[in-house]
Every structure is written in C-alpha cells, then in structure tokens.
Amino acid sequence: MAIDTPATQSELTVPINAPALPSPVIPAERPLPDRQSASVHPPRELFYDSIADEFDAVMNMYDLERRLHVIFDVFFKDVDLRGRQLLDAGCGTGWFSRAACRRGADVTALDIGPRLLSQVSDKCNAKTVVGDVLDLQFPDGSFDVVISSECIEHTHDPGRAVHELIRVCRPGGMVAITSNNRTWYWLCALANRFDWRPYKGIENWPGWAEFHSWFDREPVRIVDRRGFHLFPFQIRALHPLLRHLDRYGQTLGRFCVNQGIMAVKN
C-alpha cells in the first residue's frame, strides 16, 4: 500500500560531481539468493511482515525523513551512487530502496518478509530478495554500498548482523547502518507495557559503545558516527527543535534516540 507522502527535495537530489566507487567484482563461490519462503521464522521475527499493508500508515514520517537525511544527505553527501551495486538490508516497505534508485543505484532490496517486499515493488524497480541479515546468502564483497536502517535491533544478534553487512561489502565500499540506541530502551519498554506502540517485534537495541565495538572488530574505517533525535520525536510541535539539535549529533550522539555509523571497508 503506497502512500501519497511527497518525496523531499533532498531525496530527489543526485550528486553530480561526487567521486565514483570502484566497479564491483562478485565472486562466484556462493549462489545469489532467490525469493524464498520466510515460513521457517517464528511469528515474532515476522511481525513487521504481518503488518506490511498498514506499515506505512503507522510509520512516523518525521522519523523516516530524518533517517533518509542521515543516510543520503549526510553519510553519502559527496557520493555518486549512479551504477553502484547497493544492498538495502532490512528494507521494510522500500523507502530507502526508492531513494537509492532515484540516485541511480542498482538496488537489491532484502527483507525477511515477502509481504514487505511487495510494498517495495510498488515504490521502485529494485530487485527484491527474501533473506535474513544474520545469514546473508551473498558472496563476500558483492556490493559497492550496503545500507540498513532500523533493522539490526529487530534481530536476535545485531552484532552478527553488522558482521554480515560488512562481509558482503567489497573493499573500498561503504556501509551505513542506523539503529535505535539502548539509552532510550526504557521508554520503549514502558510504551510496550501499556500498549502505546503498534510494534510487537523483537527489540534488541544496542548501546552507543556496543554499536561502535562491532565496527571496531571488523576490517573497516569509521568515517562518520552520529546520533539523531535527542529526545523522542512523537510530538510534532517539537520537530523544528529536534531538527536543529541533530546538527550536534556527533557530540550528543550517545544521548540520542537513534544512532548511525558510516564506514569504509578496508
């Protein structure tokens, strides 16, 4: 179910003079995955797929816009994505895949839920693949760019997910991941206790230091690390203040609701 929310101007902007990444070389030792059944996963892992038709309607669009901004206008500000092989892992209903397609990337949209992937197909022409970020069925170094926004914390082992996302990125390529920050998990738990949130999936939020440590043990160089949403974003009247405070995300990141890291693979 697509919604009529217009794309932001920044989402439609394609950098013209940004440096190009090297062309990918995909090893042949592992077969590329096909669309496969997700029935092997327990219902809680497939919660977001169970609400696929309503997901866009219950999603906070301010939060979505800010996450799109961090990935494409901050982390990839000077990067030309045209012709690059890009994996959107945990793609949900496809907003990040759509943004990447509009910037000229050759996008593979992966999610554990096949119903979510049908929503992606309504938004863009990305290749859709049912898959698990804890066990990506791609060869090492398959992609120039790997992105994942608010996915890893909805798995049983987010550190393993970070490893897999980095593994499938080619040397010299970029990995950009955002996640909720455990600093604010108490509020999520409270909201869940009183049934104030529409989400019933796995909540396994990493802390600021823990999130960073997963990158430290991988063959990558962190280029940018920041937080956004210094406090919860549900009150619309406070969005202008939140947007302003996001400018200080590198300094105040450990206190923010969300966190992101962009790294280049060695």
Steps between C-alpha positions, in 0.01 A plus 500: 500500500685807383417833665481844349770664709714703256871435479721766652718714277812346654376150417473595133844657479775307320859616563666580166866552581543248777780240471403164355561174681692218334298255291395188692643155449259232623663167594324193372550259788156563652179519297295816512181445699159469345166602645436230756249414769522681832291237677802360688505811723285527814208747498677762713781528245238547230292756689580784260406282206166432668420874492648565155177644359470748789868565569525827310183629666629442856858605426617835637579695185716757678727223628511349151595834343780551752642152445493554124681830557773342714568221251482688171566867582754459779677165465483493118507875443793490255445150362378432147281190523430476127564148374615373840386164635313589820345269759214634711488242780187487711338723240150494647254657260773648283549868576881473506498279192292761320738779600800298381332415169426868443869569544584249229614203709439139395307400810443161661230531767515222759260425781389199701137569405363431151193718556726794581687441176178531302477855641852569375397401149225764515756773571797420274656248264747353749571128483322345801643211697364319806792455737628519856762760596647248743589267212522690172515263205730722294868448423756709687543843345185494287401866542655843465267645760306338784234684697276385783272729699326387819536130420781348705334572835202290392714185483621258766866589434555855370879463527483204263287710264767773491762236417291362214427845357870583498593159357291550185646847439798507269838651605483874446121492524282666761275370776242726667290366787256671734344355813304597806716582803461292815521820708133549419385139517330559836245722324436233236445244775260732678306567180480129429380432855201731451447406136582851375712377207369318191816284476527153657818368339843428648656798680873446555642852506879541525662765716722773357828333598381151408393611152842657442681189627344283228664718235832506687539124457434512127734601213351847464586864565223705663454823306199648679313419817210696641170492681170660409175568686639633830164414652194309372350637182129425548401861581471685168541846652852408614624388157665834414699485826595137441611579146720779632653281769587234243779735388682402819452128450871421498543657843171399661460168322523273804194676647284478188211265425664383177860449393680445172843404372646527153820303432723416205617140468876447489 
